[in-house]
Amino acid sequence: MIFFKQNSKCLVLLLVLIAGIIITAPCANFQDFLSQGDHGRDLYAAQAVYRGELPYRDFWWVYGPLMPYYYGLFFKIFGTQISSMILGKLILKILGGILICLGLMEVSSEIAAFLCACWFMVFQQDFFFTYNHLGGIVMILGVAYCLLSYTQKNSSRAAWGALGFIFTLCLIKINFGLAALAVCVITVGVCDYVHRIPLNTTKKTFYTVAFIGIPILLFIIYWSLLKGLSIMEIRQCLPYKEGDQPYAMNPWLAIKNFAQITFHTITSNWTNLAFAVIINASALRCIYLFNQNKLPSQRKTNLILSLSMLGLFYVANSHEYLKSGVWYRLFWAQPLSMMITFLLVDTATQSIPKVARKIILTFLAGLAIYCSLLIGHQVIASKTENQFFSLPRGGIYLTNSPSWITTVEQTTEFLNKTLKPDELFFALPYDCLYYYLTAKKTPTRQLIFFEHIKIPMEQEKSVIADLEKNHVNYVLLSSRAFARQELGLGFLGTSYCPLIGKYIQDNFVPIARFGDWKNEPGWAWNHGTLILRRKGI
């Protein structure tokens, strides 16, 4: 017993690791949807950096430059298959659970920290369109862990650790890295003021690095990768200016929508309602404990600092959602809401009868176990023969329709049979998946061609020049080039890229057609492809 008490934190982390392996195991060779555009971009990027190419300069990339190298490492170690990317993603999810546990153990009980970690690994909404963002979530949780430690111990090591996570986050998603930097500086400043810590030389160095050192280092890294690109090409890679993205919404309307979605979620079933009751009762209980001075003074101060930091971090991580109203952009803030929830529940239940506390924590544990088993069962049930993506670089089960899988497989097999070993082809408007599946380089750095990308005429001419220079004799045109309904896509040759559209029309003829050309094309459904060959070949 003495051993367990002395090493309780290590044992809890070991339990988180074991739970994470069990929770994520069914997904090792499974992906919900695979898109020919967004996922194809990520797969191609990992493959490209593995060959020695650079993000932005050698191929279009829309996030920070770090994650292609992370996933490229998995390609190098485990082979160039989608399952290698999924393995890298699952490891990140488990690491996120460990960081949540470490963070909450600074301010709450070990059982609450363990439950929150499992909750994250079961319920964290997946960024279904990219492998990139989970790396950012892990860094955000690393920052939260360090700042929670700082609120309790005022340790310089924790403050510097937060800057390390923030710098890495800036190389994954720079806007969230800068938001985290602001939260970090504010948290350290407020904690020092509350605890009356003077502005000494060490702290001056910290602020200098935060305000000057990190921004300068980031500028050097990004500039070295972006130099030589036009202003429009840079905006296509870092779309943060007004009008660079097709989605925009008034922040107040976004908040209203969030409230409606939250209410609908709470009332959708009895488990959500019960969980919401526990959260709100815990929040009210904590307010009562604060107002009635039922907590020790130091404990009260540390709780207020911790909850304030997590709340500020939640708001900062909601900035993309508030600007766009796109629901999945709230996923950046979700882990912080989980940490707030379990901190409130733990604080509120520590002063109630032990039996009631055990009932609440057992209910939460049972809910997590039940949902984990349910999700695992659904994943296993989805692994049927007609859902298997059988190409050599696939090797996973998908929830895409069998017709989508068949189209991609037939198109890839046709390209592999038709193209010479060193011959390139041109895929558009956004079908990078085929570059990955055929192990071919893109003949031009631009990977995406849609109306909202706003490709200028000079860039179109550059793309055509690349096609001529690389002797491209084959073009893959997908049905998404003629989207009628989806915002920001448009019609190739009409609403965007008229020069490229005319170039293809004048110089290429269709030789093969696959898939769905009747229904409105979708992100990962209703997919059709047309292969064109240069005239006279």
N, C-alpha and C positions, 0 to 999 in steps of 0.2 A: 504493500500500500504506500509506503514511503516513496518508493521509486515512481509510482504513478503520480503522486502529488507533486514531486519535484520536477517531473517531466510532462506535466499535464498539457501544456501548450503544444509541445512537439507531438504528443499522442493525438491531440485534436487535429492538427495539421495532417497527420498520417491518415486519420479517418476521413478527412476531406478529400485527400488524394484517392483513397480507396473508393469512396462514394462517387467521386468524379469519373473514375474508370468505369464503374458499373453503370452510371447514368449515360455516359457517352458511347459505351461499347456498341450498342445497336446501330449507331450512325457511322461506324468506321468505313463502310462501303455504300453509304446512302446519302443522297442529296435530294432535297425537296424538289426544286425546279432548277434546271440548267438552262441558261439563256445563251443564245448565239452571240449576243452583243456584250453585255456587262461581264458575265463570267468568262466569256471568250477573251475579253480584254485582260482580265486578271491572269488567266492561264498563259496567254501569249506573253505578258510582261514577265512572269516568272521564267518562262522559257528563254526570253530574249536576254535578260540579265545573266542567265546561266551561260549564254554564248558570249558574254562580254559587252553587250550593248548597254546604253545609258538611258534611263527614263527621261522623257521630255525631248532630249536632243535626237535620239535615234528612233523613238516611237512616241506617239501621243499617250500621255498618262495624266490622269485628272486628280490624283491624290498626292500625298507626300511620297518621296522616293524610296522609303525604307522597306516596305512590305514585299515588293517583288523580290528583294534579296533574301528575305526570310523564307518565302515559299520556294524560291529558286534553290535554296539550301536543301529543302526537303526533296526536290526533284533530283538533286545530286546524290543524296544519300539513299533514297527509297525508290528512285526511278521516276521517269516522266509519265505519270499517270494522275488522273484526277484524285484518286484515293490518297496520293501523297499530299495534295493540297488539303484534303479533308482531315488527314492526320494532323497537319500543322494547325488547322483551325480548332480541332478538339483539344489539343494540348494547350492552346491559348485559353479555351473555356475553363479548363481545370486550373490553370494558373490564375485566372481571374477569381475563381472560387477561393483559392488559397490566399490571395491578397485581401479579399473581402473578410475572410476569417481573421487574418492578421490585424486588419484595421479595427474590426469590432472588438477583438480581444483587448484592445487598448482601452476601450470605454464601456464594455459590457461583459456579461458572463460568457464563459466559454461555450455553453450550450446554445446561447443565442447566436454567437458568432458562427458556430457550426451549422445551425439551422439556416442562417442567412446565406452562407456559402452554398449549401445544397439548394436553397431556393433559387439562387442565381443560376446554378448549373441546370436546373430543371425549367425555370420559367423565363429566363432572359430571352427577350424577343430577338430572333436572328435577323441580321441584316441580309435578307434573302437575296440581294442583288450583287453582293460583293464579298470576297474573302478578306478584304483590306481592313474593314472597320473594327473587327474584333480585336485586332492588335491595339487599336486606339483605346478601346474599352479597358483593356488590361492596363495600359499606361495610366488611364484616368483613375482606376482603382489603386494603382501604385501611389499616385499623388494623394488620393484620399487617405490611404494607410499612413503615409508619412505625416500628413497634416493632422490626422487624429492623434498620432503619437506626439506631435508637437504641442497640441493643446493640453496634453497631460503632463509632459515631461520638459517641455521647452528645450529639447535637445537640438543642438546645432546639426548633428548628424541627420536628424529627421528632416530639417529644413533643406539641407543640401541634397538629401535623397529625393525630396520632392522636385527639386530643380533638375535632377538627372532624369526622372520620369517625364517631366515636362519637355525637356529637350528632345527626348525620344518621341514623345507624342507629336511634337512639331514636325518631325520627319515622317509622320504617318498621316496626320490631318492638321495642317498648320493653324487653321482658325480655332480648333478646339485646344491646341497647344497654347495659343496666346490667351484664350479664355481661362485655361487652367493656371497660367502664369499670373494673371490678374487675381484670381482667387487665392493663390499661394501668397502673394505679396500682402494682400489685405489680411489674410488669416494670421500670418506671422506678425504683422504690425499690430493688429488688435490684441493678440495674445501677449505680446511684449508690453503693450500699454496696460492691460488688465493685471498682469503679473509684475508690473513695474520693473521690467528689465531694461537697463540703459542701452543706448545706441553705442555700443563699443566697436572696436576695430573689426572684430569678426563679423558683426552684423552689417557694418558698412561695406565690407567685402561682399557679403551676401547680396545686398541690394545692388551693388555695382554690377555683379555678375548677372543678376536678374534683369536689370534695366538696360544694361549695355552689352555685357559679354555674350549672353545667349542670342539677342537679336543680331549682333554683328556676325557671330558664327553661323547662324541660320542664313543670313544674307549671303555670306560667302558660298555656302553649300548650294543654295538654290540658284545663285547667279552663275556658278560654275556649270550647272546643268542646263540652265535656260539661255545662256549667252549664245548669240547667233540666231535666235528665233525672233520673228517679228512680234510686234505688240499684240496683234490679233492671235497669233499662235500661243503666246504666253497666256492670254486671257482664256483661250480654249483649254489650257492645262490647269489654270488656277482661276476658275470662274466665280470670282467674288465681287465683281463690279455689278452695278445695277444693270439689269437687262441681259446678263450673261447666262441666266437660267430661265426656263420657260414658266416656272412657278413663282407666284408672288401673292401675298395676302396681307391684309391689315392685321397687325398683331392682336388687336382686340377681338377680331373675328376668329383668329386662331385660338385664343383663350376660350372663347365661347364654344367652339367646336370641341376643344379638349374637355371642357366640362360636360358636354353632351355625351361624348364617347365614354368618359369615366362613369357617368350615371348609367348609361346603357350596360357597361361591363359589370357594374355592381349588381344590377337588377336582373342580369341574364340567367343566373342560377343561384341555388341556395348556398353553395360553397363560397362564391364570390361575395355574396351578401354577408355571410358569417365572418369572412375575413375582413370585410369593410367595417363591420361592427366592432371587431377586435381592435382594429387600427384606431378608429375614432374614440372608442372607450379608453384605449391606452393614452391617446393624446390628451383627452380630457382629464384623465387621472394624473398625468404628468403636470398639466397646468395647475391642478389642485395642489399637488405636492410642492410645486414651485411657490405658489402664492401663500401657502400655509407654512412655508419654511419647514417642511417635513424631512428635507434632505440636509445632510451636513453642508456647510457653507462651501467648502472646496469642491465637493461632489456636484453641487448645484452650479457653480461657476464653470466647471469643466464640461458639464452636460450642455449648458447654454452655448458655450464656445463650439462644442462638437456639432450640435444640431444647427447652429447658425452657419458654420462652415459647409456642412452638407447641403443645407438649404440654398445657400449662395451658389454652390457648385451646381446644384440641380438647375437653378435659373440660368446660370451661365451656359450650361450644356443644352438648354432649350432654345438657344438663339436661332439655329437654323429652322426649327419648326415655327417659331414665332414670325419669322420673315417669310416663310413659304406656305405654311399650313399643311405641308406634306407629313402625313401621320407617322411614317417610319423614321422620320428624323428625331422623334422623341425618344427613340431607343437609346440615344446617347445619354439620356438622363435617367433611364430606368434603374440601373444598378444603384444609383445614389438614393432613389426613393426606397429601394429595398433596405438599404443600410439605415435610413431614417426610421422606417417601419419597425425593424427588429430592435433598434436602440430604444424606441418608445415603448414597445411591448416589454422588453426586458426591464426597463426602469419602472414601468407601471406595475408589473407583477411581482417585483421584489418585496413590496410592502403589503401584499395581500396574503391570505392564508396559503400555505404551501400546497395544499390539495388543489386549490383553484389554479395556482400557477402551473402545477404539473398537468392539469387538464388542458389548459390553453396551449402549452408547449407540445403536449402529446397530440393535440388536434392538428397543430401546424405541421408537426413531423409526419403524422399520418396522411395529411393532404399532399405533402411533397412526395411521399412514397407512392401513394395511389396514382398521382398524376405522372410520376416517372414511369411506373409500370404500364400505365395506359399509353403513354407516348411510345415507349419501347415496343409494346404490342402492335401499335399502329404502324410503326416503322417496319417491323418484321413482316407484318401482313402485306406490306407494300412491295416486298421483295419477291416479285413473281417473274417468271421467265420473260414475259413480254415487256417488262419494265427494266430489263437489263440492257445497259449501254455497252455493247460488246466490242467496240473498236479497241485496238491495242492501247490507245492512250485514254480510253474511257475506263471500263472495268468496274462500274458502279451501278447501283440501282437508282432510278429516277422516278419522280411522279409526273413528269411530262407525259403527254399522251403517246401511245404506241406509234401513232402516225408521225408525230414530231421526231421520235427516235429513229423511225425508219427513214424519214427524209434526210436526216443528218448522216446516217450511216450510208445511204445510197449515194449522197452527194460526195462524201469523203472518199468512198471507194472509187467513184468515177474519176475524181481528181487524181487520186493516187495512180490509177491505171493510165490516165491520159497524159499527165505531166511527166517530163523527163526529170531525172534526179536533181539536176541543178536549175530547173525551170521554175519561175515564179508566176503567181497569178494575183489578180487584183479583186478583193472582196469588198462589196459595199451594199447598203449604206453603213452597216455596223454589224459585221459578221466575222469578228476576229477568231471565233471558235474554230473556223476552218483552217486558219493559219496554224493554230496549235495542233489540230488533229492530223494535219498533213506534214507537220514539222517543217513548214516553209516560213521564210522571212517575208514580211510585208515589203512590196516594192517601193513604197513611199511611207514616210513617217506618220502621215495622217491615217488614223484607223477608223474615224467616225465621220459620217457625212449626213447631217440632218439640217433641217431649217434652223433650229435653235442654235446650232454651232456657228452660224453666220460666217461661212467660209467666203472670203473676198475673192475677187476675180484673179488677183495676183497669186493667191495661194492655189487656186484651181490650175493656173498655168504651170505652177511649180509641180503639182501632182502629175499633170499630163507629161511634163518633161521627164519626171522620174519613170513613168511608165515606158516612155520611148527609150530612155537610157538603159533600163533593165530588160528591154526587149520582151515586154509582157504581151503574150499572145492569147491569154485566156482571162476572162472576167467572170466572177461569180456575182450575180445580182439576186438579192433576196426580195421576197414580196413586200418586205417592210420599206422598200424604197418608194412604195406608193400607198402610204398610210392616209386614210381619210378621216379618222376619228381621234387618234392620239395626239394630244397637244404637243406642238413643237417639232413634229417629224416632217410632214409635208411630202411633196412629190418631187422626185429626182428629175432634174432638167427643167422643171417648171417653177417651183417655189424655192428651190435651192440648187446650186451647182449647175447652171445652164451650160457652161462650157464643157464640163465633164460629161454631162448627159448627151450633148451633141457629139462629143468625141467618140463615145461608146456607140452611139447610133450610126455614125458615119463609117466606123472602122471595124465593127464586130457584128457577127451574125450568131443567132442561137443554134446550139447543137444538142442540148439536153435540157430537160425540164423535170423537176421533182417536186413532190409535195402539194400543199394546199395553195391554190391561186384563186380560189373562189371567195373564201371568207376574209373578213377584215384581219390583216396580219397583226400578231400580238408579240409581246415581249418574249414569251417562251411557248407559244402555241400558234396554230394556224400558219405554219411556216412553209414557205415555198421557195425553191431556188431555181435559177435559170443560169445555165453555163453558156457563155458566148465565146466564140473563137475569132481571132483576127481574120479579116477577109484575105483570101489568097494564100492561106496556110494549108 
